[in-house]
Structures are given as structure tokens and as C-alpha cells.
Amino acid sequence: MNTNRLQAANRAKEAHKQNIQRNIERRLQVARSQGDEKLIRQLEAEMRYFG
């Protein structure tokens, strides 16, 4: 029972991390298309943090 709960928690944690990374990637694409260098640097830093 505890093993299943731990596995479910690990899957949820990984899914959450992937969602955050996808969100940052989308935001980074928009920032690049708009030429917002400050936001690009900030989002790249976030990607490194969550990478």
C-alpha cells in the first residue's frame, strides 16, 4: 500500500515538473517572438532551475 502511494506521489511530482517546463518553454517562445531580452534571460534561468 505504501509503495503504491509513493509511486503515485512520484508520478505526480514528475508530471508537475514536466508541466512547469512546458509552460516555461511556451512563455520563452513568446518572449523570443516579442524580443523581450529581460524576460528571455529570466525564463532561461527558470529552465536551468527546473531542468
C-alpha positions, 0 to 999 in steps of 0.5 A: 500500500505504501509503495503504491502511494509513493509511486503515485506521489512520484508520478505526480511530482514528475508530471508537475515538473514536466508541466512547469517546463512546458509552460516555461518553454511556451512563455520563452517562445513568446518572449523570443517572438516579442524580443523581450531580452529581460524576460528571455534571460529570466525564463532561461534561468527558470529552465536551468532551475527546473531542468 
